[in-house]
Amino acid sequence: MKKVRKAVIPAAGLGTRVLPATKAMPKEMLPIVDKPAIQYIVEEAAASGIEDILIITNRGKGLLEDHFDRAPELEARLAQDPDKAGILEEVVSISRLANIWYVRQKETLGLGHAVNRARNFIGNEPFAVLYGDDVILGGDPACGQLIRAYEKHGLGVVGVKEVSRAAIRKYSSLKVEPLEDNRFRCTDMIEKPQPGQEFSLYSILGRCVLPPEIFDILDRTPPGANNEIQLTDAMKELARGPGIVAVDFTGTRYDMGSKLGVMQAGVETALRHPEIGESFRAYLKELAATL
């Protein structure tokens, strides 16, 4: 079995749920304290053993490329100040996280269409998909949890969580049965179910590991929900055939495509931050006492 060495990060969305902040800035560049959301996702992939990453972008996303590039002028200025040696190393290390390539999705025709743009990059290898909207923070990288399940079971893997009955209308619903520990066998799924169409309240949230056969399936997948080519519709064929493993991953997921998710990510990460965590906690307590 081939190892999972490559990952795809779809980051071509317009960020309409967090306008006007995303009018000129990609939503993937929204900061979580002192790092943009996309950096947390790339760091997760790298910590999971991923070596090569393809980021799917579109017009107006050049800031993503700049962030993972070297910045000679900035680095030269930081190098002049011995007190900034730590931040200099941190800035330089961003460009060394992984080998990163970029391709544009010239038309926003859905997540499945975006992932299909990675065919030449992936070749005949299994690969991880880390959704650009979803930052997942925890001690054990979520992507790594899925890769371990793929290596054991040899099937496509999706990262799942139980969501509310109201929330599942926005996501997908999976037909699952217990497999072992926090893993399930998935045999069917539906994207954005209407009331009464739900298989369960388990939904795919932000992470997958897929075999290269998914590309041929995507080629024949017609537009689905929202008249877009849905990755879920293609994965459904895998689920109904050989099956898919669903992993109820550990870690906290933040929806960086929503205003509430952006604020939750910032506040909770600030509370854990080694530099400002203690002061920020004291500030929140003081603020809460005055409201």
Secondary structure, DSSP 8 states (H G I E B T S, - for coil): -----EEEEE-----GGGTTTTSSS-GGG-EETTEEHHHHHHHHHHHTT--EEEEEE-TT-HHHHHHTS--HHHHHHHHT-GGGHHHHHHHHHHTTSSEEEEEE-SS---HHHHHHTTHHHH-SS-EEEE-TTEEEESSS-HHHHHHHHHHHH-SEEEEEEE--TTGGGGSEEEEEEEEETTEEEEEEEEES--TT--S-SEEEEEEEEE-TTHHHHHHT----GGGS--HHHHHHHHHHTT-EEEEE--SEEEETTSHHHHHHHHHHHHHH-TTTHHHHHHHHHHHHHH-
